Amino acid sequence: RERERERAREREREKDCCVLIAKRHYTHTHPLSLSLSHTHTPPLPSLCSALTTGAALQAMTFSLNLGRLGNALAWFLGIQPYELFFYIFLPPLLADAGVRIDWFLFRRQVVQILTAAFLVVGGTTGLMIPLLLYGLRLVDRGWTWAHVALLGSMLASTDAVAILDVMKVRGGPRRLRVLLEGESLLNDASSFTLFTIFLARVLGDTSGPQSGAGVAGLVIANMLKLAAGGLVIGAAVGAAAHVVLRWMRARGAGVDQQVALTLAGGYLAFYGANSVHLSGVVAVAVFGLYGAATSTWDLPPTPGAAAAFAAFWDALSFVANATVFFFTGAAIVNFFVRSARDMRREELAGLPLANASAAALADRDLWAGLWRFPFVYAIVFGLRFALLVAFRPLFRLEGSDLPVREAAFATVAGLRGSVALILAQAVITSDFNAPADQAKVRAEIVLWTALFVLCTLLINAPTLPWWLRVLKLDAIPEARLALRRRAVGALRAHTAKVVDGLRADGEDAFAGVDWGRVREFVDVSGAEFDDFAGVG
């Protein structure tokens, strides 16, 4: 009986071994099987769940005592210094986005990406000043040009996670995806630069230039210095990681050790650049792009290595994105309630009236500020569209155009996320060296920032599939569909040939193999492949 049980276990091991052999041969010869089903963008429903969970928990803290959970949430939202959040989450997210980008298209669209990430951001911030200050009469509410510029810098950084998830499912031009992904990768740098300059102005720093031309010159000089320094450091760290990884492979280092080094390189690029007052965002983005240009630093081109790299960065990216979206949901509710309270309290403090009359006037003033927000929302997106269209001649000189339809979708797809809310946290915790009525302006800046992020997530994000359809950007060209059909047909024919060949070998190792199970394991006849090829 013992010998029979041993023979049964041996047969099971042989079956498992044959399945593994078939799988390895199949994936070695056709890596397309991995790319068809693999996606590195975290699923949007999961991120929306994290967003709503954070918002619900924060809303509960205003009426319920959640004990240690509430204390932990308060600490999380009040993290000091605010840059700590960036130091923890930005390096892995930016490195992952950089190394996964289509390097071929990125090189072809680099002028468009840099224009959107720097020129459009700076132009939008500058043009917002007269439109909001005098068009919406914010000057009558105590705002200055520095306050408007500060708000513009906080709303400059875009988040491409939800956009890419929608475009993966619904389609859309690949070059448009790369543009949005590249812009999101780099515009954090321009946002941080503008925010630092204008926050100092709002805090009362008068050491820099006072004229508009002087401030514009300071902004351009700082951007060039930070971006150039970050570029050099990111490229240096990427090249160093390339050399070290080659040395590690020569000495038999495992794939897990090599993947861990890529994560360490992202943090090193970010910390190293920031430590010498250069752009850590640009540094870690360039580090990731170096990996994209060198096929992930020349990691072994085997399915095992590729799967290990993808699995590690998928898991890390999902955890980081889910945490960031949780923070976004909680911060939106927190900033909305706190800012509304602060605005009302400051208005009440300046009204020497009876309580009822003062409260009525304070509420009226609060709504007088809120009715302007839809116009702020429209102005920001209108300026983004106008600038993208205005820069089309520059794009044509480079040899690539951005049609009006694609510019319209890129405008609507400019979602905002946690970076804007982290900057809002910095505004709340800053000690403004200004008259007392500036506290109301500060609260209004934070309130509008939270509302802007919320509206892009609740209005823009759900309507992106509709915009793709209306602008006729979701149609896959027939030439690409034909190529996909040929690829899927070749994959299916090759799979059947390999399995039949293994079955016909007649080797002892394949005795007793359940070939039905093997065919089921490597099956490529499912509906997902038909959808990919546009069949049915």
N, C-alpha and C positions, 0 to 999 in steps of 0.2 A: 504493500500500500504506500509505503514511504517512497519507493522508487517511482511508482505511478504518479504521485503528487509532484515529484521532482521533474519528471518528464513533462507534465502539464504546465508547470511553471516555465520550463525551458521553451515550450511551444509559444507561450504567451510572450516571452521575451523576444523570440524570433519574429512574431507578428509585429510587435512594437518597433523592432529594429527595421523591418521592411518598410513600415509606414514612414519612419524617419528618413530612410534612404530615399524613398520616392519624393518626400517633401523637399529634402535638401537638393536633390537633382533638379527638381522642378523650379525651385527658387533661384538656384545658381544660374540656370540657363535662361530664366525669364524673370528678372527683377521687376518687370512690369506688374507682376501679380501682387507685389507689395505696394507699389505706388497707386494702384487703382483703388485699394481699400483704405490706404493710410491717409490720415489728415492730422496736421499738427495743431490746428486751431481748436481751442476748447469749445465744446458744443454750446451754442448760445442759450438754450433752455437751462442748462446747469448754471451758467453765469447769471442769468436772470433770477434763478432761485436764490443764489447767494446775495444778489442785490436786494430782493424783496425781504429775505430773512434779516439782513442787516437793518433795513428800514423799519421792519416790524419790531425788532428788539429795541431799537432806539426809541421808537414811539412809546413802547411800553414803559420805558424808564421814567417818562414824565408823569405817569400816574400810578405806577406800581414800584414797590421796593424789590428789585431782583437780587438783592444781596451781593454776593461776590461776583456774579455774572454782570450785574450793573456796574460794579466798581471796575471790573476788567474792561468793559466797554468804554467807560469814561476815560480810563487810562489810555486805551487804544486810540481814542479820538483826540486826546490831549497830549499825544506823544511829543516829547521835547528833547532836543530841538527838532523842528519839523523836517529837517533834511534827513533825519534818521530813517524815515520811511523810504526815501529815495535810495539810501545806501543799502537797504535790505532787499528791496524788490526790483529796482530798476536794472541792476546788472544782469540777472538771469533773463528777464523779459526782453531786454534789448539785444543781448547776445543771441538768444533763441530766434528772435525776429530777423536779425542780421544774417545768421548762418543759413536760414531757411529760404531767404529771398532768392528769386531767379536772377542770378548774377548776370547772365547774358542780357536780359531785358533791362536790368538796373543800369548797366553801362550805357545802353542805348538811350535811356531816359534820364540820365543823371542831371541834365540841365533842367528838365521839368521838375524833378524831385527837389533839387536845390532851390529852384524858384519858389515852389510851393512852401517849402520848409522855412525859408528865410525871407524872401522878398514879399511874398503874399502876407506872411505874418507881420512883418514890419509895416507894410503899407496899410493893412487893415487897422493896426493899432494907431498909426498916425492919422488916418482919415476919420477914425471914430471921434477924435478930439473935437473938431468943429461941429460935426453932426450931432453929437450928444450934448456938448456943452452949450451950444447956442440953438441948434435945431429943436432939441427937447427941453431947452431952458434949464438944464441941470445947474447952470451957474446961479440960478435963483435959489437953489436948494443947498448952496454952500460948496458945490463941487469946484475943483480947479482942473486945469489941463492935466496935472500930474495924476489926479484921481482917475480921470477917464483913461489915461494911458496905462495906469496900473490895472484897471479892469480889463482893458484890451489884452494886456500881456497874460493875464490869468485865463482868458478864454482862447488863447492862441493854440494851445497844445491839443492835438486830435488823438483819438483812440481808434485803431483800425480793427480791433478784435471782432466786434459784431459785424463790421462791414465785410471782412474776409469770409466769415462764416456764411453770411447770406449769399455772397457771390460764388462760393464753392457749390452751394446747392442750386442756385438759380441761374448760374452762368454769368456772362459778362466778359468784356474784352480783358485778356490777360494783362495787357499793358496798363489798363486802368487799375487793376488790382495792385500791380507793382508800384504805380504812382502813389496810390493811397498808403500802401505799406511802407514805402520809402519815406514819404512825407511824415507819417506818424513816427518813424524811426528817428528822424533828425529834428523835427520841429520842437521837441522838448528843449533842445539847446537854445534856440532863439527865444522861446518862452521864458526860460530861466534868466537869460541875459537881460531881457527887457524888464522882467519882474524885479530883479535886483536893483537896476538903475532907478526905476520909478518908485519902488518902495522907499529907497533912500530919500528921494525927493519929497515924498509924502511925509516922511518922518522928520523933515526939516533940514536935511543936508543941503547946504547952499555952496559947497566948496567947488562944484563943477561948473560948467558953462551954463549961462542963464538964457541965452537966445535959442530960438527954435533950431537954427542952423547948427549952433554949437552942440545942442543935445543930440541932434541927428548924427553929427559927426562922432560924438562920443559913443553912441549906440553902434554905429558901423565899425568903429575901431575896436570896440570890445568884442563884437561878434567875430570879426576877422581874427583877432588874437586868440580867442577861446577856441574857435573852430580849427584854426591852423595848428594850434598846440595839441588839441585833442586828436586831430588827424595823425600827427607824428607819433604820439604816444600809443594810440590804438594800433597803428601799423607796426610799431616796434614790438609791442606785446604779442601781436599776431604772428610776426615772423619768429620771435623767440619761442613761442609755443610750438610753431611748426618744427623748429630745430630740436626742441626737447622731446617732442612726440616721436620724431624719427629716431632719436637716440634711445628712447624707451622701447620702441618696437625692436630695435636691433638687439636689445638685451632681454627680449621675451616678455615685456610687460603685457598684462592682460588688457582687453578692451575696456573693462570697467575702470582701470587706472587711467587710461588715456581719456576717457570721457570725463572723469573727475577733473583732469587737468584743464579741459576746455572750460569748465565752470570756474575754476580758480583763475584762469586767464581773464574771464569777464570781470570778476571782482577786482583783480589787480589793475586792469586798465582803468576802471572807474575810479578806484581809490587813488591810484597813482596820479591821474590827471587832476583830480580835485585837490590833492595835497599841494600841488604847485599852482593852484588857482587858474586852471584851464578847464575845458569842458569835459567832464567825465562822461556825459551823454554821447558826445561825438566819439570819444575814445572807445567806449565799449561797442558803439555801433560799427565803427571801423574795424574793431577786432572781429565782430561777427561777420562783416562783409569780407574780411580777409579769409575767414573760414569758408564762406560761400565760393570765393574765387579759387580756392585750392582744394575743392571737394572735401570739405570738413578736415582741413589740415592733412590731407592724404591719409585718412584713416583707411584700414584695409577694406578693399571693395568687395567684401563678402557679405552675404545676407545676415550672418550672425552679428558682425560688427555694425552694419547699418541698422539692424533691428535694435541692438543694444543702445546705440546713440539715440535713435528715435524714441525708444521707450523711456529712456532717462529724461530727455528734454520734454517729451509729452507730459510726463507726470509732474515734473517741476513747473512747467509752464501752466498746467491746469491749477496746481495748488496756489501758485503766485497770483494768477488771474482771479481765481475764486476769492482769495483773501482781499485783493484790491477791490473787487466788485462788492464784497461784503462791506468794506470800509466806505465805499461810495454810497451805498444805500443808507448806512447809518449816518454818514456825514451830511447827506442831503437833508434828512429829517432834523438832525441836530442844528445845522446852520440856519435852516428855515425858521425853526421855532425860536432859537436864541436871537437871531437877527431881528425878527419881528418884535420880540420883547424889548431888545435894546433900543430899537427905533422908537417904540412907544414910550419907554421910560425916559429917554432923552427929551422927547417932545413934551412930556408931562412936566419934567423938571424946569423947562423954560416957560411954562404958562402959569402966571400968577392968578389963577381962576379957581372957582369951586371945583370940587372933584368931578362932578358930573359933566360940567362944561369943558373942563380940561381933557377929560377922557374922550369926549365927543370930538374935540378938535384934534387930539392925537390920533384917533382912528381915521379921521378925515385925511390927515397928513400922510398916514401910512398908505392909504389907498391912492392918494395923489402920487406917491412914488411907484406903487405897483402898476398903475395903468400905463406907465411909460415902458414897462418891461417888454411887452409885445413888440414895440417899436425898436427897442434895443436888439431883440432877437432877429427881427427882420433886417435891420441895418447890418449886423455882423455877417449874416449869410449873403445879403445883397452885395456887400463889399467884396466878400470872398469870390463870388461869381464874377463880378466886374473885373477884378484883378486877374483872375485866371484867363478870362477872355482877352484882356488888355495885353497879356504877355504872350499871346499866340504868335506874333511876329518873331519873338525871340525863339520860340519853339521851332518855327519853320526854318530859321537859320541853322538850327542844330540838325535839321533833317527829319524831325518828327513833329506832328501837329497834335493839338488837343481840340477835337471838334466841339462845337457848342453843346451838343447833347452830352458828351462825356464831361465837359466842364460843369454842366448843370448837375449831373449825378455826383461828381466830386464835391460840389458845393453842399448838396443835401447830406452826403455821406461824411461830412466833417463833424463826427460825433465828439463830444467831450466826455472826459472820465475823471479818474481819481486825481490826476496831476493838478487839475484846476482846484479841486477841493483841498488838496494838501497846501496849495498856495493860499487858499482862503483861510486855512488854519493859521498860517504865518501872519496874515493880516489881523486876525482876531487877537493873537497873542502879542502883537507888536505894541510897544508903548508909544503912541503917537504924541510927538512933541508939537501939538497944535491946539487951537482953541477948543473949548468944550463941545461946541456944536459939531466938530469934526467927528465925534464918536458916532453921530447919526449917519454921516457919510460913510464911515467905515462899515457900519452895520448894513447899509444899503448895498455897498459893493459886495459883501459876503452873501447877502440875500439874493441878489441878482445872479451871482455866480452859481449858487446852488440851484436856483430856478432854471438857469440856462442848461446846466448838466442834466437836470431832470427832464426838461423838454426834449433835448436831443435823444435821450434814451426812451422816452415815451411817445414821441411824435416822429422823429426822423428814423430811428432804428426799425420800428414795425412797418414803416411805409417804404423801406428800401426795395423790397421785391416789386411793389407797385410802380415805383419810379423806374426800375429796370425795364419793366414791361411797357410802360407808357413811352419811355424814351427809346424803345426798341433796341436795348442793349443786351437782352437776355438770349437772343438768337445765336446759336452756334453756327459758324460758317459751314457750308456743305463740304468744302475741301477738308476741314478739320474732322467732320463726322465721317467722311470717307476714310481718312487716315485711321481714325479710331476703329472703324469696322474692320479694316485690314489687320490692325494690331490685335483685336480681340479674336478674330478668326484664326490668325497665326498662333496665338496663345492656346486656343482650344485644340487646334490640330496637333501642336507640339505636345501638349499634355497627354492627349490620347496616345500618341506615338510612344512617348516615354513609358507610360504605364503598360502598354501592350508589349514593348520591348523587354521590360523587366519581367513581365509574366512569362514571356517566351524563352527567357534565358535558361530556365530549368535548373538553376543552381540549388544546391542543398539548402542554402540560407533562406531560399524563398519557399521551401516546402511548407505547406499548410497555411500559407498566407491568405487572409480574407481580402481578395482583390476588390470585392464590393466596397469594403471599408476604405481601401486605398483610394478608389475612384471618388468616393464621397468626401474624403479628406482633401483631395486636390481639385474638387469640382469647380469649374469656372463657367458653368452654364446657367448661373443664376440670373435673376432679374436685374441686379445691380450692374452686371456687365452689359446687358441689353440696353439699360438706360444710358450707360456711359457711351455706348456706340450709337445711340439714337435709333435703336431697333424697337419696333413694336408700338 
